[in-house]
Amino acid sequence: MSAEIDAELLGLFGRWTMASAQVKRLEDLKIDTDAIKAAAKRIIEERGNPVAQRALVDAMDDDMAVALCIWLRNSANAAELLKHAKATQRKRR
């Protein structure tokens, strides 16, 4: 993971969640994979609106926030989601 992305995730999730995401695995958390994907999509849709992104993260329980952070730190997951988000954005114009 790039230092730039880690810095952005640190700003969004905070130190505790980032530290937890670096040592835990998704299998260790009580969370549904589809819920993670949906949350990631909402975060991406609010790109450029850090207040809305922060509100989304703040509304999550600890397991969900850690799971989302783990998921976004995985470059394959993030790249696929961003690719889809960009494609969706272009269709709306």
N, C-alpha and C positions, 0 to 999 in steps of 0.2 A: 504494500500500500504506500502511496506517495505521502511524503511529509505534509504536503499542502492539503490533501484530503483528510489526513489525520488531524490537522490543525482545525479544519472546518468542523469535523465531527466533535472534536474536543469542545469547541465553542458552542455547539448545539446541545450536546449531551452532558457536558461537564466531566470533571476528573474521575469521579467515582464510577460513572457508567462506562467511560472509556477504559478504565483499569479493569473493570469486570468483564468487558467485552474482549479484552486481550487474554483472559485466563479461562473464561467459560466457553462451553460449546452450546450450540442451539439445542442439542439433545438434553442438556442439563436443565433447561428452562421449561416452565409450564406455559407454552404458547403454541398457537396454531400457525403453521407456515403461511396459510392464506392470509391470516391477519397481519403477518409481517409484511407480506407483499403489498397489501392494501395500505398499510401505514407508510411504507416507503414511497408508494405512488403519491400519497397525499403530501408528503414532505417535498417531493420533486415538483409537484404542481404548485407549491407555494414558494418555489425558487424566486429569489429576489424580495421575499417578504419574511425577513427573519423574525418578526414579531409573531406572525401566524405559525411559522415553523416551531418557535419556542412554545407557543400555546399547545400545539399538538403533542410535543414531547412531554411537556409538563402534565398533560392530562393522562399520560400512560402510567401504568404501574411499573415497578422496577424491572420485572422480568421482560415485559414488552419493550421497554426502552433499551435494555441490554441486548435483547434479541435483534431489534432493529439496527442497533449500532453494529453488532456482529455482521448482520446481513449486508449493511452498506459498506462495511470495511472490505468485504469480499469483492474484488474488482470485477469478477465475472457477473455477479448479481447486479452491481451498480451500473456496469456498462450496458447490460441488457435492458434494465429499467430506463436508463437515460435515452437509449436508442428508441425505445418505444415512446417515451414521453416526447421526444423531439418529433417523431413521426406524427403523433397525435396533434401536436402543436401546429405543424404545417398544414394539416388537413382542415383546421379551423379557420385558416386565413382565407 
